[in-house]
Amino acid sequence: MSEHGNEKGRVVVISGPSGVGKSTICREALKRLDNAVLSVSVTTRPRAKGEIEGKDYCFISRDEFEMRMKKGLMLETAVVFGNLYGTPKDMVDEHYNAGRTIVLEIDVQGGRQVKKIYPHAVMIFIMPPAEKDLADRLGARGRDDSESARKRLAKARAEIAEAELLYDTKVVNDDLEKAIDEVVRIIELARNN
């Protein structure tokens, strides 16, 4: 089997539109899974209030990010609203080779790149119950002005369309506990196969 087959660890990609509950689902699912870790993404965007360096993201300069890309140190990268996001390759490989399940909470463009490198990656897309619910959640977060929220909603529509082709499983987050349980079940099932 290939270096990135399923005999070692397991790579799990969890994606979904902004405001759908990915972070909460990932955090709570990891509490219920043994031998599983969350990948911490690197970004060039400014730190938001309450975010913790090294826990929520690793915040670096654009020059540092681009240098890491040129050196091939990034597993995947994406440009989101003008900011760069990515996953450090060495961290994923370290956990994967140690037999751990590593969960990447990334967008669809990043998920597409990961699937090429780890073809056996478990691809889970978190869906809103309806577009109106997503618009309401984005507004309730209070992070975005109306123009930013409009752009996020447009990006969400595009991601949902692409996810239909790329992702193995869709989980509708209409009940948070049920969504967490479903994500845990999908990951455990994949780890046992």
N, C-alpha and C positions, 0 to 999 in steps of 0.2 A: 504494500500500500504506500501511497505517496507520503512525503514529509508532512503534508497538511491533511492527511486522512483522519479518521476518527479513533485511531489506536492510542492517541495521546490525550490531550485535553479536548475541550469542546469550545468553539467560538460561537457566541450567540449575538446576533445583531437585533437590537430593538429600536425601531424607528416609528415616527408618527409626526403629525403636524404639531407646531407650537401650541401649547395649551391643552393638549389631549391627556396629559397625566403621565407621560413617559417616566419622568424622574421619580415620581412617587411610586409607580409600579415597579420600576427597577430596584429602588431602595428597599421596598417591602418584600419583593420576591427574593432578593439576596439574603435577607434575614432568615428565610425559610429553606435556603439551599445550602447544603454542605459543600465545601471545597469549591466555592464559586466567588469570584471577585468582579468588581466593576472597574472597567478601564476608565482612567481619568484623561479626558481630552485636553489638548493644547489649543489655545486660542489667542488671537491678537486683539480681541475686543476688550473694551474696558471692563473691569470687574464691577458687577452690579452689587448694590447694597445687600449685605448679609452673606455674600459668597465667600468661601474660604479657599485660599490658595492651596492647591494640591488635593483638595477634596472635591470641590465642584468642578474646577478647571485648573490647569496650569496656565497662567497668564504670561505671555512673552511678547517681545517686540516683533514687528513684521520682518525686520532684518533677520532675527534669530530663527523665525519660522521658515523663511525662505532658504536660509542656510541649511536647516535640517532637511528640507525637501530636496535640495541639490545633492546632499550627501546620502540620500536614500534612506533616511532615518524614520520616515513616516509611512505607516501602513496604508493610510487613506487620508485624503485632504478634501476640503470643500470650501467654497466661498459662499458665505451666507450674509446677505445684506452688507457686502463690502468688507466683512471681517473673515479672516482665515481660521479654520477649525481643522483639527486633525488628530490622529491616533498614533502615538509613538510605537513603532514596530517592535523595538526591543522588549518593551513591557508585555505586549501581547504574546510574543514568542516565548518569553520566560515563563509565563503562567501556563501557556499551552503545552510547552515541553515538560512542565512539572505535573501534567495531568489534571490541571484545574479547568473549570469552566470559567471562561472570561466573557463578561457581558459588555458589549459596546453599545452605548446609547448614542446613536449617530443618525444623521439624516440620510435620505434615500441616495443622494449622490455618493456618500461615503459607503453606504451599504453595497452599492453596485461594485465598488472597487474591492471591498473585502471579499465578496462572493467570488471574484476572479482568483484571488490568492488562496482563499480557504473555501473550495467548492462545496465542502460538507457543512459549512456554517449554517446554523439554524437561524432562519430569517423570520422575525415576528414584527408585524406592523400593527400598531395600536390605532384604532379607528375611533372617531367621535361617534356618538349615537346618530347625530345629524349635523349638517353644516351650521345650523342656527346655534346648536349647543356649543360648537367650537367658537363661533363668533362671540357668544356670551362669555365663555371662559377666558378668551383673550382679553376682553374688556375688563373682566373682574380681576385679572392679574395686576392691572394698573401699571404695567411696565412700558406700555406702548401708547404713543399718541395715535389719533385716528388714522393718519396716513400709514404709520408703521403697522397698525393692526390690519389695515386693508391689504398691505403687501404680504403680511403673514397669511392671511386668509387665501390670497391668490396662490401663494406658494403651497399651501395646504392642498388646494384643489389639484395642483400639478403632481404633488407627491402621492396623493391617493390614487390618481390615475396610473402612475408608474408602478406603484406597489402591487397593483393587480397582476402584473407580469413577473415581478422580481421576488416577491415575498412568499414564503411557503404557507404562512398562517396569518390570518387577520384576527385580532381580538378587539371586540367592541367594548369600549370603556363606558358602559351605561350604568354599571354598578362596580365601584372600585374594588371591593373585596372579591367579587366574582372574577374581575379582570386579573387581579393578582393571582388568584388560585389557578386560573387558566394558563397564565404565563409560566407559573411554577410547574404545572402539569406538563406543558409542552417541553420545557427544558429537561425535566426528569425523564420523560419518555425518550427524548433524543439521546440523553446520556446512557440510557440502558440499551440502546440499539447499536 
